[in-house]
Each structure stands twice: as C-alpha cells, then as structure tokens.
Amino acid sequence: MSIENAISQLKTLMEDRLSVSVAERKQYGQNETYYEEMLPDAVAYPKDEKEVSEILQICNNNKCPVIAWGTGTSLEGYSIPINGGLTLSFENMNSILNISSDDMDVTVQPGITREELNLHLKDFGLFFPVDPGANASIGGMAATRASGTTAVRYGTMKENVICLLYTSP
C-alpha cells in the first residue's frame, strides 16, 4: 500500500484525466497563507460520482491522502496537500442536476461556481445567497462552511445546504 501504487491504479482508471506533471501539480500546491508550496503527487479530474467513488476506494485501499479541490479560491489553506497524495479536482463536475423552483431546491455537482448557479437560478426567480466574496465552487463552499457579506440575512453554507448525498447518474 502506497501513494505510488494508488497513482499507478488511478492511471489505469483515468488515463489522461490524471496528471503527474510538475507544472500542473504546482497549480494545486499554492496558497495565499504563510504555508510554503506543497505539491500533490498527482491531480485527478473525475467525470462523475461513480468515478469519484472508484478513486476514493483506490486511495483508501492504498492509504493515499486525498484533497478535494473546487476552484481554489480559499485563502485559509485548506487545500494544501501537506502529506502529498492526490488532489481531486471537481472542475469537470460542474453541472446543475435539478432545479425545483416550487421547493426552492437545487441539486448540483460540486464544481459549479456560485455565479454560474445564480445565472441559471435567475430564470426561476431564485438566487443562491451565500457570497464569500469570490466566485467559489459550491463544493468548496460546503467544504469550508463559507459565509460572507450576506450571512447575517440569509445564513452561511451550514444553513443553506439541505443535504449532501451521492446520486448515481
């Protein structure tokens, strides 16, 4: 069991959607805090929930650390791979799966940004109120319990997320 073994298995699963290039890994090892640059051993770009599950199973079996990555707007350094491992970028999982305007409910993939979500919700007379001041991804906002300038009136991510669940495509 090792990070190297996990990466080898992930290459078979993901092919060109797994990168080990230094240049690409550098994009996921930087931060705005006082922490030094720390690179992941690889970056994976899953296409759907099933693949995320497979990736996590491989990493779990090999004790390979996993860091989820939304859009990288966080200034707190939560996405720094301090033990190496795999950065799991959700940039390809950026769809709205369902809008139920009657219930004022929306189901999204983690990579969609709040600005993109609000563009779609506007057509239904709705909006997503959490505004951390950056065009963060919904998954990243949920992971960091984002708040912002609208939190006093509309709440933080904690109050706005009904549930987090796995749904198969």
N, C-alpha and C positions, 0 to 999 in steps of 0.2 A: 504494500500500500504506500503510495507516494503521489506527490503532485505531478511528477513526470509521468507516472502510469496513468493518472487521470487525463492528462493532456493528450497522451497517445490514444486513449479510448475516445476522447472527445473529437479528435481529428477524424477518426473513422465515422463518427456520428454526424459531424457538422461540415466536414470538408472545408470549403473556402469561407465559411462563416465563423471560423475560429482563426484568430490571428496570434502569432507569437513574435511578430516583428517589433523591434525596439521602438521604432517611430510611433507605431500605433499604441503600444503599451504605455509610452510616455504620456499620451493624451489622457490616460486613465490613472496616472500616478501623481498628478499635480494637484495642488490645493492652494487655497488662499490663507491658510493658517500658518503658524510658525513651524509646522512639521516639514521635514525635508521630503523631497520627492521619493516616493516608494513605488516601484513598478509591480504590477501583477505579472504572473508568469505567462498568462495568456488572456485574451479577450474573446468572449463568445457572444454571438449575435443570434439569439433564438428567434424562431419564426412564429411559434405558438406555444400554448400552455403545455401541450403534450411534450414538446421538446424541452421545455424548462424542467419538467418533471424528470425526464431522462437524464438531463445534465446534472441535476441535483442528486439523483441516485448514484451516478458515476462518482461525483465528487464526495458524497457521503461514504461510499464504499472504500474510497481511497484517502479519506481524511484530508481532502483538499479544501482549503478555505474558499468561500465564495463571497464576493462583494457585489451587491446589486447596484446598478448604475442607471439613473434616469436620464437627466440632461446635464448633470454635473454643475448645477447652479449653487449647490450648498457651499456655504463658507465655513461650516463647522468641522469639516474634515472627516465626515462620517464615511466617505467612500475611499479612504486611503487603505490600500491593501498591506497593512503592517506586517502580515505574515506571508505575503506573496499569494499564490493561488490564482483563482480565476475571477476576473471581473465579468459579470453577466450584464451586458448592455441591452436595454429594452428598446432601443431606438427603432427596431423593426416591428415592435408590437405596439403600434400607436393608433389603434382603431377604436371607434365607438361601436360597441356591440349592440346596444339597445337604448333607445330613449323612450321613456314612458311619461309623456307630459302630464297625463291625468294624475299619476302618482308622484310627479316631480322627482323622478328617479332616472338615473342613467347608469348604464353598465359600460365600463371602458377597460381597455388594456392599459398596463402601467406606463407605457411610453408616450401616451398622448399628453401634450402640454396643456396647461390651463387656458392659454389664449386660443389654441385650436379648438378645445372643447367649448369655450364660450362662443366662438364663431358659429358652431353648429347649434348650440342651445338657443341662440338669439332667434332663430327661425320659429322656435316654440314659445317665445316669450319668457324664456328662463335664462338664468345665468348661474355659474358656479362662483360663489362669493369669496372663497379663500384666496387672498392675494399676498403672497410672501414678498412681492416686490421684484420678482424675477419671473421669467417665463419657464417656470419649473414644470417637470412632468408630474402627473397625478400620482404615479407610483412613488416617486421621490418625495413628494409632499406627504404622502401617507406614511412613508418610512421614517420621516423626521418630525412627524406631528406638526406640520407647518402652521404658521399663523400669519399675521401681517396686519396691515392697516384696517382691514375690515373685520377683524376678530371680535372686537367688542360688540358689534351689531349682529354678526352672522355666525360667530364661533370659529374655532380652529378646525383643522382636519379631523380631530377627535370627534367633534360634534357633527361633522358633515358626512363622515363615512358610515354608511349603514352596516355594511359587512364587506369582508374580504373573503373571496371564495374562489375555488378552482372550478372553472366551467370548461367542459371539453367542447371543441369546435364543432 
